[in-house]
Amino acid sequence: MASTKEYLEFILEQLSELEDISSRAMMGEYIIYYRGKIMGGIYDDRFLVKPTKSALKHMPDAEMELPYEGAKEMLLVDSVDNKEFLKELFEAMYSELPAPKKKN
């Protein structure tokens, strides 16, 4: 099942407290970027983020889920209605994630 554009727009609105949020469609799902870094994505209308140390600290009870068959597990974000929480989560995760790869 692919994710809906409506759910993507809802999540992007919830992340609107942050500057430089973007998304990219990929095979019926959406990758979410913050300041150029991949933070997670929307898979089957579920908002999943990479399991960084700070993400695990912010969401100690979060369930680990597979975004798609063969992928690494990611954290399910339950608090999608809390804009302040999402802002704090992304700001904390940012420094732990690798810089975007340079394109040739």
N, C-alpha and C positions, 0 to 999 in steps of 0.2 A: 504494500500500500504506500503510495507516495504522500508526501506532506502537502498540505493545502497552502495556497498563497495567503489565505486569511490568517492562518496560524503564524506564518512568517511575519506578516504585518503586525500582528499582536505582539510578538516577541520583540520586534524592532522598536515598537512604541514603548515597551517596557524598558528597553535599553537606551531610550532617548536622553537620559540624564548624562550619558557618556558621549564624548566627541569622537568622531572617526570610527563609527560602527558601520560595517558593511556586510553584505551577504553575497553569495554566489550560488546559483542553482547548479546542482550536480546530480544527474541521474534521478530526478524526481525528488531530491532532498535538497537541503540548503546548508552551506557552510557559513558560519558566523565568524567574522573577523573584528578584532579591536586593534586599532592602530597598526594594521597590517599583519597581525599575528592571528593564527587560527586558534580560536578559543573553544570551539565545539561546533554544534550544528543542530539542525532540526531533522529528525528521522522519524517517519511515521507519526508526525504531529507530537513528538516528544522532544523536549529541549534537553540535550545532553552536552556536558562539558568535559574537557580533558581532566583526568584525575590527578591534578597537581597537589602538592602538600597543602597549599593554602585552600584549595577547593575542598579537600578532605577535612580540613580544620573548620571551614565555614559550614560544611554539610556533613557532620560526622555520621548521621543516620541515613545518608543518601544511598539508594540502591545502585549497584553497578549493573549496567545493561549493555547489550550489544547493539550498536547502531544499525548494523547489517551483518549478514553471514560472512565470517572470515575476518571481521574487524576486531580491534582491541576494545575491551570494555571501557565504557565511559560512565560518568556520574549523571544520574537523572536529577534534574533541577525541579523540585516540587514547588518552590516559592516563587513561581513566575509572576504572581500578582504583586510582589513587593519590589518596587523600583529601586529603593534605597539598598536593599539586600543585593540585588543584581549588580548595582554599581560597585558596591564594596567587593563583591566576589570577583568581578572582572579586573578591578584595580589591583587586588591582591594577587591574582593569577598572572597578570601581565609579565612581571619580571621573571617568572619561573619558566616561561615558554620561550622556545628558540626564535631567533630573528627570522623573518621571511627569507627564503632562498632567493638569491639574485637570478634574474632571468638573463639568458645569453642573447 
